[in-house]
Amino acid sequence: MDWSREICADLTIRLVDISDIHPGYLQALNDPDRIKYMHIGVRPKETEESLSRYVARSRDNPAEYLFGLFNKNELIATSRTHDIDQRAGKAHIGVLVFSNEHEGKGYATQLVQAVCDFLKDNLNISKISAGIMADNIASKRCFEKAGFHFHSIHPDYSDFICEIWVKS
C-alpha cells in the first residue's frame, strides 16, 4: 500500500521501506535512554540485518504497519501500529522519535494524528490504544494532544506501571 501525507514542505509521513534504514535509526534503537519506555525487555543489539527483517515483517503483516516521519527525506521517527483487528475496529499504536533534536516540536503528535487518520479512513478502526509507561510524561502529552485519554492500568506488567490510553 502506498500512502503518504505531507505535513509541510520538509515533513512527510509514509510507510517505512528497508531503504529508509540509516545509522541514526539503528543508534536510536540501541540507545538505552531512547528505548527505556518501549515494552521490549532485554534484547540483543539491533543490527542493520535485524532492523531490515523488522521493517520487512511490518510490510508483509496485514495486522501491522510501520509509518515513518521524514524530514527532507530522512527518517526521524516511526509509529508502529499492530494488533489491528478490522472486524472489532481496534488497533494499538506506539511512537519513537530518534533524537533529542526532533523532540518538543510536535512531530510525534503529528505522526500519531496522521496514523490514527489512516487507520480510521482506510481500515475503519474506531478504537486505538497505546501503552504508555506511567513516568513517560512526554508520551502522555503527545497522545493527549492527539486526542487520546487515560483508560486503565495494564494488568500484565509487574516491574513497571503501564497505562493504557485510548482514542475512540
OpenMM code with the backbone's topology and positions (N, CA, C; nanometers):
from openmm import Vec3, app, unit

residues = "MET ASP TRP SER ARG GLU ILE CYS ALA ASP LEU THR ILE ARG LEU VAL ASP ILE SER ASP ILE HIS PRO GLY TYR LEU GLN ALA LEU ASN ASP PRO ASP ARG ILE LYS TYR MET HIS ILE GLY VAL ARG PRO LYS GLU THR GLU GLU SER LEU SER ARG TYR VAL ALA ARG SER ARG ASP ASN PRO ALA GLU TYR LEU PHE GLY LEU PHE ASN LYS ASN GLU LEU ILE ALA THR SER ARG THR HIS ASP ILE ASP GLN ARG ALA GLY LYS ALA HIS ILE GLY VAL LEU VAL PHE SER ASN GLU HIS GLU GLY LYS GLY TYR ALA THR GLN LEU VAL GLN ALA VAL CYS ASP PHE LEU LYS ASP ASN LEU ASN ILE SER LYS ILE SER ALA GLY ILE MET ALA ASP ASN ILE ALA SER LYS ARG CYS PHE GLU LYS ALA GLY PHE HIS PHE HIS SER ILE HIS PRO ASP TYR SER ASP PHE ILE CYS GLU ILE TRP VAL LYS SER".split()
positions = [
    Vec3(0.0850, -0.1176, 0.0000),
    Vec3(0.0000, 0.0000, 0.0000),
    Vec3(0.0895, 0.1239, 0.0000),
    Vec3(0.0587, 0.2141, -0.0879),
    Vec3(0.1307, 0.3415, -0.0901),
    Vec3(0.0399, 0.4482, -0.0323),
    Vec3(0.0853, 0.5085, 0.0757),
    Vec3(0.0095, 0.6140, 0.1428),
    Vec3(0.1105, 0.7137, 0.1944),
    Vec3(0.0798, 0.8413, 0.1806),
    Vec3(0.1672, 0.9437, 0.2386),
    Vec3(0.0845, 1.0670, 0.2706),
    Vec3(0.1388, 1.1468, 0.3620),
    Vec3(0.0765, 1.2740, 0.3976),
    Vec3(0.1873, 1.3759, 0.4163),
    Vec3(0.1759, 1.4858, 0.3453),
    Vec3(0.2719, 1.5946, 0.3603),
    Vec3(0.2243, 1.6843, 0.4740),
    Vec3(0.3123, 1.7059, 0.5722),
    Vec3(0.2796, 1.7909, 0.6863),
    Vec3(0.3129, 1.9361, 0.6521),
    Vec3(0.4287, 1.9553, 0.5917),
    Vec3(0.4718, 2.0856, 0.5411),
    Vec3(0.5764, 2.0567, 0.4345),
    Vec3(0.6425, 2.1586, 0.3837),
    Vec3(0.7376, 2.1399, 0.2737),
    Vec3(0.8460, 2.0378, 0.3056),
    Vec3(0.8920, 2.0313, 0.4296),
    Vec3(1.0028, 1.9427, 0.4654),
    Vec3(0.9611, 1.8140, 0.5351),
    Vec3(0.8366, 1.8044, 0.5813),
    Vec3(0.7936, 1.6883, 0.6601),
    Vec3(0.6870, 1.6057, 0.5875),
    Vec3(0.7139, 1.4753, 0.5766),
    Vec3(0.6215, 1.3828, 0.5123),
    Vec3(0.6095, 1.2567, 0.5972),
    Vec3(0.4896, 1.1999, 0.5985),
    Vec3(0.4656, 1.0730, 0.6672),
    Vec3(0.4289, 0.9712, 0.5608),
    Vec3(0.4936, 0.8541, 0.5687),
    Vec3(0.4637, 0.7441, 0.4771),
    Vec3(0.5105, 0.6136, 0.5403),
    Vec3(0.4780, 0.5027, 0.4763),
    Vec3(0.5238, 0.3728, 0.5231),
    Vec3(0.6757, 0.3634, 0.5064),
    Vec3(0.7393, 0.2938, 0.6003),
    Vec3(0.8852, 0.2799, 0.6002),
    Vec3(0.9263, 0.1648, 0.5086),
    Vec3(1.0312, 0.1878, 0.4301),
    Vec3(1.0926, 0.0853, 0.3450),
    Vec3(1.2291, 0.0483, 0.4025),
    Vec3(1.2784, -0.0669, 0.3635),
    Vec3(1.4116, -0.1086, 0.4072),
    Vec3(1.5163, -0.0055, 0.3665),
    Vec3(1.4980, 0.0576, 0.2517),
    Vec3(1.5942, 0.1581, 0.2039),
    Vec3(1.5987, 0.2830, 0.2922),
    Vec3(1.5018, 0.2984, 0.3822),
    Vec3(1.4979, 0.4148, 0.4722),
    Vec3(1.5858, 0.3967, 0.5956),
    Vec3(1.6319, 0.2745, 0.6207),
    Vec3(1.7144, 0.2477, 0.7382),
    Vec3(1.8459, 0.3239, 0.7259),
    Vec3(1.8842, 0.3903, 0.8351),
    Vec3(2.0101, 0.4655, 0.8370),
    Vec3(2.0707, 0.4544, 0.9768),
    Vec3(2.1967, 0.4942, 0.9912),
    Vec3(2.2640, 0.4789, 1.1211),
    Vec3(2.1910, 0.5441, 1.2380),
    Vec3(2.1244, 0.6563, 1.2165),
    Vec3(2.0514, 0.7221, 1.3250),
    Vec3(1.9353, 0.6395, 1.3774),
    Vec3(1.8701, 0.5652, 1.2891),
    Vec3(1.7607, 0.4757, 1.3287),
    Vec3(1.8162, 0.3636, 1.4154),
    Vec3(1.9243, 0.3016, 1.3690),
    Vec3(1.9888, 0.1956, 1.4479),
    Vec3(2.0379, 0.2479, 1.5820),
    Vec3(2.0986, 0.3648, 1.5803),
    Vec3(2.1508, 0.4238, 1.7042),
    Vec3(2.0380, 0.4456, 1.8044),
    Vec3(1.9237, 0.4945, 1.7578),
    Vec3(1.8099, 0.5182, 1.8468),
    Vec3(1.7619, 0.3877, 1.9097),
    Vec3(1.7537, 0.2823, 1.8299),
    Vec3(1.7052, 0.1536, 1.8806),
    Vec3(1.8045, 0.0848, 1.9739),
    Vec3(1.9283, 0.1289, 1.9720),
    Vec3(2.0305, 0.0719, 2.0603),
    Vec3(2.0674, 0.1645, 2.1758),
    Vec3(1.9982, 0.2766, 2.1878),
    Vec3(2.0244, 0.3743, 2.2936),
    Vec3(1.9324, 0.3443, 2.4125),
    Vec3(1.9892, 0.2986, 2.5248),
    Vec3(1.9044, 0.2634, 2.6409),
    Vec3(1.8154, 0.3785, 2.6878),
    Vec3(1.8636, 0.5012, 2.6807),
    Vec3(1.7812, 0.6145, 2.7227),
    Vec3(1.6668, 0.6406, 2.6256),
    Vec3(1.6882, 0.6140, 2.4979),
    Vec3(1.5862, 0.6387, 2.3960),
    Vec3(1.4764, 0.5323, 2.4020),
    Vec3(1.5125, 0.4080, 2.4327),
    Vec3(1.4137, 0.2994, 2.4273),
    Vec3(1.3640, 0.2549, 2.5647),
    Vec3(1.4010, 0.3274, 2.6690),
    Vec3(1.3639, 0.2830, 2.8040),
    Vec3(1.2133, 0.2738, 2.8256),
    Vec3(1.1356, 0.3443, 2.7452),
    Vec3(0.9910, 0.3400, 2.7625),
    Vec3(0.9224, 0.2408, 2.6691),
    Vec3(1.0002, 0.1728, 2.5873),
    Vec3(0.9421, 0.0715, 2.4995),
    Vec3(0.9232, -0.0581, 2.5790),
    Vec3(0.8228, -0.1316, 2.5482),
    Vec3(0.7881, -0.2541, 2.6211),
    Vec3(0.8564, -0.3733, 2.5548),
    Vec3(0.9885, -0.3724, 2.5483),
    Vec3(1.0574, -0.4766, 2.4738),
    Vec3(1.1446, -0.5657, 2.5592),
    Vec3(1.1698, -0.5269, 2.6816),
    Vec3(1.2517, -0.6098, 2.7691),
    Vec3(1.3961, -0.6165, 2.7219),
    Vec3(1.4689, -0.7145, 2.7713),
    Vec3(1.6083, -0.7312, 2.7337),
    Vec3(1.6138, -0.7992, 2.5969),
    Vec3(1.6924, -0.7439, 2.5084),
    Vec3(1.7045, -0.7992, 2.3739),
    Vec3(1.8448, -0.7741, 2.3212),
    Vec3(1.8846, -0.8471, 2.2179),
    Vec3(2.0180, -0.8232, 2.1613),
    Vec3(2.0237, -0.6884, 2.0897),
    Vec3(2.1436, -0.6409, 2.0679),
    Vec3(2.1649, -0.5154, 1.9968),
    Vec3(2.1069, -0.5256, 1.8558),
    Vec3(2.0376, -0.4194, 1.8138),
    Vec3(1.9837, -0.4146, 1.6783),
    Vec3(2.0988, -0.4010, 1.5786),
    Vec3(2.0857, -0.4690, 1.4669),
    Vec3(2.1803, -0.4575, 1.3569),
    Vec3(2.1027, -0.4138, 1.2329),
    Vec3(2.1729, -0.3782, 1.1295),
    Vec3(2.1045, -0.3425, 1.0057),
    Vec3(2.0232, -0.4618, 0.9544),
    Vec3(2.0768, -0.5810, 0.9718),
    Vec3(2.0066, -0.7022, 0.9280),
    Vec3(1.8787, -0.7253, 1.0092),
    Vec3(1.8867, -0.7145, 1.1408),
    Vec3(1.7672, -0.7372, 1.2240),
    Vec3(1.6624, -0.6287, 1.2003),
    Vec3(1.7087, -0.5054, 1.1801),
    Vec3(1.6149, -0.3964, 1.1536),
    Vec3(1.5502, -0.4134, 1.0164),
    Vec3(1.6255, -0.4600, 0.9189),
    Vec3(1.5695, -0.4876, 0.7859),
    Vec3(1.4609, -0.5946, 0.7934),
    Vec3(1.4846, -0.6994, 0.8734),
    Vec3(1.3833, -0.8041, 0.8912),
    Vec3(1.2571, -0.7465, 0.9556),
    Vec3(1.2755, -0.6591, 1.0555),
    Vec3(1.1627, -0.5961, 1.1250),
    Vec3(1.0786, -0.5127, 1.0277),
    Vec3(1.1456, -0.4319, 0.9470),
    Vec3(1.0747, -0.3472, 0.8505),
    Vec3(1.0022, -0.4343, 0.7477),
    Vec3(1.0685, -0.5364, 0.6977),
    Vec3(1.0065, -0.6262, 0.6000),
    Vec3(0.8854, -0.6971, 0.6609),
    Vec3(0.8988, -0.7434, 0.7845),
    Vec3(0.7879, -0.8112, 0.8522),
    Vec3(0.6682, -0.7167, 0.8673),
    Vec3(0.6956, -0.5918, 0.8972),
    Vec3(0.5879, -0.4935, 0.9097),
    Vec3(0.5174, -0.4720, 0.7758),
    Vec3(0.5934, -0.4786, 0.6684),
    Vec3(0.5355, -0.4628, 0.5343),
    Vec3(0.4511, -0.5842, 0.4941),
    Vec3(0.4893, -0.7023, 0.5415),
    Vec3(0.4239, -0.8264, 0.4996),
    Vec3(0.3066, -0.8662, 0.5884),
    Vec3(0.2932, -0.8060, 0.7045),
    Vec3(0.1912, -0.8442, 0.8013),
    Vec3(0.0688, -0.7535, 0.7863),
    Vec3(-0.0472, -0.8064, 0.7504),
    Vec3(-0.1652, -0.7212, 0.7318),
    Vec3(-0.2202, -0.6618, 0.8619),
    Vec3(-0.1730, -0.7109, 0.9759),
    Vec3(-0.2204, -0.6580, 1.1043),
    Vec3(-0.1183, -0.5622, 1.1654),
    Vec3(-0.0286, -0.5101, 1.0819),
    Vec3(0.0787, -0.4241, 1.1333),
    Vec3(0.1237, -0.3272, 1.0239),
    Vec3(0.1507, -0.2028, 1.0640),
    Vec3(0.2067, -0.1024, 0.9724),
    Vec3(0.3172, -0.0281, 1.0464),
    Vec3(0.4224, 0.0077, 0.9726),
    Vec3(0.5301, 0.0889, 1.0272),
    Vec3(0.5383, 0.2169, 0.9456),
    Vec3(0.4938, 0.3268, 1.0072),
    Vec3(0.4945, 0.4573, 0.9422),
    Vec3(0.6195, 0.5329, 0.9846),
    Vec3(0.6678, 0.6176, 0.8959),
    Vec3(0.7833, 0.6997, 0.9276),
    Vec3(0.7531, 0.8462, 0.9049),
    Vec3(0.8163, 0.9285, 0.9866),
    Vec3(0.8128, 1.0735, 0.9679),
    Vec3(0.9468, 1.1110, 0.9074),
    Vec3(0.9418, 1.1756, 0.7927),
    Vec3(1.0619, 1.2101, 0.7171),
    Vec3(1.0799, 1.3612, 0.7136),
    Vec3(1.2002, 1.4050, 0.7484),
    Vec3(1.2391, 1.5450, 0.7403),
    Vec3(1.3380, 1.5557, 0.6250),
    Vec3(1.2959, 1.6200, 0.5171),
    Vec3(1.3793, 1.6294, 0.3964),
    Vec3(1.4274, 1.4911, 0.3534),
    Vec3(1.3358, 1.3964, 0.3517),
    Vec3(1.3600, 1.2577, 0.3095),
    Vec3(1.4441, 1.1748, 0.4054),
    Vec3(1.4768, 1.2246, 0.5237),
    Vec3(1.5473, 1.1452, 0.6238),
    Vec3(1.4483, 1.1023, 0.7307),
    Vec3(1.4461, 0.9730, 0.7588),
    Vec3(1.3577, 0.9168, 0.8609),
    Vec3(1.4010, 0.9657, 0.9988),
    Vec3(1.3092, 1.0349, 1.0716),
    Vec3(1.3434, 1.0891, 1.2033),
    Vec3(1.2578, 1.0317, 1.3159),
    Vec3(1.1511, 0.9594, 1.2812),
    Vec3(1.0629, 0.8997, 1.3829),
    Vec3(0.9788, 0.7918, 1.3166),
    Vec3(0.9329, 0.6970, 1.3982),
    Vec3(0.8431, 0.5937, 1.3476),
    Vec3(0.7215, 0.5811, 1.4386),
    Vec3(0.6149, 0.5315, 1.3801),
    Vec3(0.4949, 0.4950, 1.4548),
    Vec3(0.4518, 0.3581, 1.4042),
    Vec3(0.4488, 0.2633, 1.4953),
    Vec3(0.4092, 0.1266, 1.4594),
    Vec3(0.2674, 0.1028, 1.5079),
    Vec3(0.1837, 0.0535, 1.4178),
    Vec3(0.0505, 0.0083, 1.4554),
    Vec3(0.0513, -0.1430, 1.4459),
    Vec3(-0.0102, -0.2081, 1.5414),
    Vec3(-0.0108, -0.3539, 1.5433),
    Vec3(-0.1378, -0.4039, 1.6117),
    Vec3(-0.1527, -0.5339, 1.6114),
    Vec3(-0.2742, -0.5958, 1.6648),
    Vec3(-0.3984, -0.5331, 1.6029),
    Vec3(-0.3889, -0.5064, 1.4728),
    Vec3(-0.5022, -0.4467, 1.4017),
    Vec3(-0.6097, -0.5538, 1.3821),
    Vec3(-0.7291, -0.5233, 1.4286),
    Vec3(-0.8434, -0.6134, 1.4160),
    Vec3(-0.9563, -0.5342, 1.3502),
    Vec3(-0.9674, -0.5478, 1.2196),
    Vec3(-1.0669, -0.4686, 1.1465),
    Vec3(-1.2095, -0.5075, 1.1829),
    Vec3(-1.2338, -0.6347, 1.2101),
    Vec3(-1.3700, -0.6750, 1.2476),
    Vec3(-1.4136, -0.6089, 1.3776),
    Vec3(-1.3219, -0.5994, 1.4744),
    Vec3(-1.3537, -0.5357, 1.6030),
    Vec3(-1.3311, -0.3845, 1.5982),
    Vec3(-1.2665, -0.3365, 1.4924),
    Vec3(-1.2398, -0.1927, 1.4795),
    Vec3(-1.1360, -0.1424, 1.5776),
    Vec3(-1.0357, -0.2279, 1.6113),
    Vec3(-0.9367, -0.1924, 1.7123),
    Vec3(-0.7942, -0.2049, 1.6585),
    Vec3(-0.7054, -0.1255, 1.7165),
    Vec3(-0.5626, -0.1336, 1.6847),
    Vec3(-0.4833, -0.0737, 1.7999),
    Vec3(-0.3542, -0.1019, 1.8016),
    Vec3(-0.2618, -0.0492, 1.9025),
    Vec3(-0.1556, 0.0330, 1.8303),
    Vec3(-0.1043, 0.1374, 1.8950),
    Vec3(-0.0086, 0.2280, 1.8318),
    Vec3(0.1041, 0.2628, 1.9293),
    Vec3(0.2211, 0.2859, 1.8742),
    Vec3(0.3354, 0.3351, 1.9504),
    Vec3(0.4138, 0.4328, 1.8643),
    Vec3(0.5037, 0.5082, 1.9267),
    Vec3(0.5818, 0.6078, 1.8528),
    Vec3(0.7226, 0.6149, 1.9105),
    Vec3(0.8200, 0.6418, 1.8235),
    Vec3(0.9589, 0.6589, 1.8654),
    Vec3(1.0217, 0.7707, 1.7838),
    Vec3(1.0692, 0.8745, 1.8533),
    Vec3(1.1454, 0.9830, 1.7910),
    Vec3(1.2924, 0.9501, 1.8121),
    Vec3(1.3736, 0.9618, 1.7071),
    Vec3(1.5092, 0.9099, 1.7105),
    Vec3(1.6105, 0.9940, 1.7864),
    Vec3(1.5885, 1.1256, 1.7968),
    Vec3(1.6914, 1.2079, 1.8623),
    Vec3(1.6293, 1.3268, 1.9345),
    Vec3(1.7047, 1.3797, 2.0295),
    Vec3(1.6596, 1.4979, 2.1051),
    Vec3(1.6348, 1.6159, 2.0122),
    Vec3(1.7074, 1.6224, 1.9042),
    Vec3(1.6948, 1.7323, 1.8079),
    Vec3(1.5520, 1.7463, 1.7559),
    Vec3(1.4790, 1.6363, 1.7499),
    Vec3(1.3445, 1.6384, 1.6929),
    Vec3(1.2341, 1.6282, 1.7980),
    Vec3(1.2692, 1.6335, 1.9246),
    Vec3(1.1695, 1.6284, 2.0309),
    Vec3(1.1185, 1.7692, 2.0631),
    Vec3(1.0001, 1.7752, 2.1184),
    Vec3(0.9443, 1.9026, 2.1637),
    Vec3(0.8974, 1.9935, 2.0523),
    Vec3(0.8852, 1.9433, 1.9310),
    Vec3(0.8425, 2.0245, 1.8169),
    Vec3(0.7036, 1.9859, 1.7656),
    Vec3(0.6415, 1.8897, 1.8340),
    Vec3(0.5091, 1.8447, 1.7916),
    Vec3(0.5121, 1.7399, 1.6820),
    Vec3(0.6303, 1.6942, 1.6428),
    Vec3(0.6414, 1.5959, 1.5349),
    Vec3(0.5731, 1.4644, 1.5712),
    Vec3(0.5969, 1.4148, 1.6914),
    Vec3(0.5375, 1.2876, 1.7323),
    Vec3(0.3847, 1.2978, 1.7328),
    Vec3(0.3316, 1.4092, 1.7806),
    Vec3(0.1868, 1.4283, 1.7821),
    Vec3(0.1307, 1.4276, 1.6404),
    Vec3(0.1983, 1.4973, 1.5488),
    Vec3(0.1523, 1.4994, 1.4094),
    Vec3(0.1570, 1.3597, 1.3478),
    Vec3(0.2614, 1.2850, 1.3809),
    Vec3(0.2735, 1.1482, 1.3305),
    Vec3(0.1604, 1.0612, 1.3843),
    Vec3(0.1361, 1.0664, 1.5139),
    Vec3(0.0290, 0.9867, 1.5747),
    Vec3(-0.1066, 1.0263, 1.5162),
    Vec3(-0.1328, 1.1557, 1.5012),
    Vec3(-0.2608, 1.2002, 1.4453),
    Vec3(-0.2804, 1.1486, 1.3029),
    Vec3(-0.1751, 1.1571, 1.2213),
    Vec3(-0.1843, 1.1114, 1.0826),
    Vec3(-0.2070, 0.9607, 1.0753),
    Vec3(-0.1388, 0.8852, 1.1588),
    Vec3(-0.1559, 0.7394, 1.1592),
    Vec3(-0.2967, 0.7037, 1.2051),
    Vec3(-0.3480, 0.7723, 1.3057),
    Vec3(-0.4863, 0.7491, 1.3503),
    Vec3(-0.5849, 0.7788, 1.2376),
    Vec3(-0.5613, 0.8868, 1.1639),
    Vec3(-0.6472, 0.9191, 1.0491),
    Vec3(-0.6427, 0.8075, 0.9452),
    Vec3(-0.5214, 0.7563, 0.9176),
    Vec3(-0.5067, 0.6459, 0.8238),
    Vec3(-0.5881, 0.5247, 0.8703),
    Vec3(-0.5726, 0.4887, 0.9969),
    Vec3(-0.6433, 0.3719, 1.0499),
    Vec3(-0.7954, 0.3889, 1.0381),
    Vec3(-0.8425, 0.5069, 1.0695),
    Vec3(-0.9865, 0.5345, 1.0637),
    Vec3(-1.0366, 0.5359, 0.9190),
    Vec3(-0.9668, 0.6096, 0.8338),
    Vec3(-1.0138, 0.6305, 0.6966),
    Vec3(-0.9949, 0.5092, 0.6059),
    Vec3(-0.8902, 0.4309, 0.6279),
    Vec3(-0.8584, 0.3208, 0.5370),
    Vec3(-0.8948, 0.1831, 0.5904),
    Vec3(-0.8999, 0.1684, 0.7228),
    Vec3(-0.9242, 0.0365, 0.7806),
    Vec3(-1.0479, 0.0326, 0.8707),
    Vec3(-1.1184, 0.1455, 0.8812),
    Vec3(-1.2381, 0.1550, 0.9655),
    Vec3(-1.2106, 0.1204, 1.1111),
    Vec3(-1.0946, 0.1604, 1.1606),
    Vec3(-1.0588, 0.1400, 1.3001),
    Vec3(-1.1178, 0.2543, 1.3812),
    Vec3(-1.1951, 0.2210, 1.4839),
    Vec3(-1.2610, 0.3248, 1.5635),
    Vec3(-1.2052, 0.3358, 1.7053),
    Vec3(-1.1286, 0.2353, 1.7505),
    Vec3(-1.0703, 0.2407, 1.8843),
    Vec3(-0.9216, 0.2085, 1.8741),
    Vec3(-0.8392, 0.3042, 1.9128),
    Vec3(-0.6942, 0.2898, 1.9047),
    Vec3(-0.6381, 0.3044, 2.0451),
    Vec3(-0.5519, 0.2111, 2.0840),
    Vec3(-0.4942, 0.2150, 2.2182),
    Vec3(-0.3432, 0.2285, 2.2110),
    Vec3(-0.2867, 0.2825, 2.3183),
    Vec3(-0.1416, 0.2977, 2.3320),
    Vec3(-0.1038, 0.2617, 2.4742),
    Vec3(0.0010, 0.1827, 2.4888),
    Vec3(0.0547, 0.1526, 2.6213),
    Vec3(0.1644, 0.2517, 2.6537),
    Vec3(0.1489, 0.3262, 2.7615),
    Vec3(0.2446, 0.4312, 2.7980),
    Vec3(0.2890, 0.4091, 2.9419),
    Vec3(0.4197, 0.4002, 2.9621),
    Vec3(0.4693, 0.3857, 3.0992),
    Vec3(0.4318, 0.5099, 3.1792),
    Vec3(0.3953, 0.4880, 3.3042),
    Vec3(0.3395, 0.5938, 3.3874),
    Vec3(0.4298, 0.7158, 3.4003),
    Vec3(0.5622, 0.6969, 3.3962),
    Vec3(0.6525, 0.8110, 3.4133),
    Vec3(0.6972, 0.8736, 3.2813),
    Vec3(0.6368, 0.8337, 3.1697),
    Vec3(0.6721, 0.8897, 3.0398),
    Vec3(0.5829, 1.0103, 3.0090),
    Vec3(0.6170, 1.1213, 3.0686),
    Vec3(0.5364, 1.2436, 3.0588),
    Vec3(0.5260, 1.2936, 2.9149),
    Vec3(0.6365, 1.2904, 2.8403),
    Vec3(0.6355, 1.3414, 2.7027),
    Vec3(0.5394, 1.2603, 2.6154),
    Vec3(0.5392, 1.1287, 2.6313),
    Vec3(0.4496, 1.0448, 2.5517),
    Vec3(0.3037, 1.0704, 2.5900),
    Vec3(0.2772, 1.0849, 2.7180),
    Vec3(0.1405, 1.1164, 2.7607),
    Vec3(0.0929, 1.2468, 2.6967),
    Vec3(0.1800, 1.3476, 2.6975),
    Vec3(0.1459, 1.4776, 2.6384),
    Vec3(0.1176, 1.4613, 2.4883),
    Vec3(0.2037, 1.3854, 2.4198),
    Vec3(0.1872, 1.3614, 2.2761),
    Vec3(0.0519, 1.2986, 2.2464),
    Vec3(0.0214, 1.1907, 2.3166),
    Vec3(-0.1032, 1.1195, 2.2887),
    Vec3(-0.2257, 1.1997, 2.3321),
    Vec3(-0.2137, 1.2748, 2.4393),
    Vec3(-0.3260, 1.3598, 2.4806),
    Vec3(-0.3558, 1.4645, 2.3730),
    Vec3(-0.2510, 1.5259, 2.3189),
    Vec3(-0.2707, 1.6247, 2.2118),
    Vec3(-0.3297, 1.5608, 2.0864),
    Vec3(-0.3048, 1.4311, 2.0680),
    Vec3(-0.3582, 1.3595, 1.9518),
    Vec3(-0.4999, 1.3065, 1.9770),
    Vec3(-0.5585, 1.3399, 2.0924),
    Vec3(-0.6971, 1.3028, 2.1199),
    Vec3(-0.7160, 1.1787, 2.2049),
    Vec3(-0.6101, 1.1254, 2.2613),
    Vec3(-0.6195, 1.0079, 2.3481),
    Vec3(-0.6489, 1.0506, 2.4916),
    Vec3(-0.7011, 0.9573, 2.5710),
    Vec3(-0.7235, 0.9816, 2.7130),
    Vec3(-0.6878, 0.8555, 2.7920),
    Vec3(-0.6550, 0.8748, 2.9181),
    Vec3(-0.6230, 0.7623, 3.0056),
    Vec3(-0.7436, 0.6709, 3.0167),
    Vec3(-0.7182, 0.5397, 3.0097),
    Vec3(-0.8258, 0.4418, 3.0194),
    Vec3(-0.8108, 0.3507, 3.1413),
    Vec3(-0.6898, 0.2929, 3.1583),
    Vec3(-0.6710, 0.1959, 3.2661),
    Vec3(-0.5223, 0.1654, 3.2851),
    Vec3(-0.4937, 0.0866, 3.3871),
    Vec3(-0.3584, 0.0358, 3.4105),
    Vec3(-0.3516, -0.1040, 3.3490),
    Vec3(-0.2468, -0.1299, 3.2713),
    Vec3(-0.2293, -0.2621, 3.2094),
    Vec3(-0.2003, -0.3641, 3.3201),
    Vec3(-0.2733, -0.4736, 3.3252),
    Vec3(-0.2580, -0.5686, 3.4368),
    Vec3(-0.1414, -0.6668, 3.4230),
    Vec3(-0.0764, -0.6728, 3.3075),
    Vec3(0.0216, -0.7787, 3.2830),
    Vec3(0.1663, -0.7439, 3.3138),
    Vec3(0.1924, -0.6272, 3.3665),
    Vec3(0.3304, -0.5891, 3.3970),
    Vec3(0.3479, -0.5769, 3.5477),
    Vec3(0.4519, -0.6387, 3.6009),
    Vec3(0.4741, -0.6324, 3.7450),
    Vec3(0.5926, -0.5438, 3.7814),
    Vec3(0.6845, -0.5208, 3.6858),
    Vec3(0.8045, -0.4433, 3.7186),
    Vec3(0.7927, -0.2951, 3.6843),
    Vec3(0.6844, -0.2538, 3.6226),
    Vec3(0.6585, -0.1115, 3.5969),
    Vec3(0.5088, -0.0919, 3.5755),
    Vec3(0.4657, 0.0320, 3.5832),
    Vec3(0.3242, 0.0636, 3.5632),
    Vec3(0.3058, 0.1091, 3.4193),
    Vec3(0.2227, 0.0386, 3.3470),
    Vec3(0.1912, 0.0719, 3.2081),
    Vec3(0.0466, 0.1170, 3.2026),
    Vec3(0.0272, 0.2395, 3.1575),
    Vec3(-0.1080, 0.2933, 3.1430),
    Vec3(-0.1580, 0.2666, 3.0011),
    Vec3(-0.2849, 0.2403, 2.9887),
    Vec3(-0.3482, 0.2242, 2.8574),
    Vec3(-0.4228, 0.3546, 2.8283),
    Vec3(-0.3917, 0.4146, 2.7171),
    Vec3(-0.4583, 0.5349, 2.6704),
    Vec3(-0.5344, 0.4982, 2.5430),
    Vec3(-0.6517, 0.5535, 2.5243),
    Vec3(-0.7333, 0.5190, 2.4078),
    Vec3(-0.7857, 0.6432, 2.3368),
    Vec3(-0.8131, 0.6221, 2.2096),
    Vec3(-0.8797, 0.7227, 2.1272),
    Vec3(-0.9922, 0.6497, 2.0575),
    Vec3(-1.1130, 0.7020, 2.0729),
    Vec3(-1.2248, 0.6387, 2.0045),
    Vec3(-1.3184, 0.7445, 1.9474),
] * unit.nanometer
topology = app.Topology()
chain = topology.addChain("A")
for resn in residues:
    res = topology.addResidue(resn, chain)
    for name in ("N", "CA", "C"):
        topology.addAtom(name, app.Element.getBySymbol(name[0]), res)
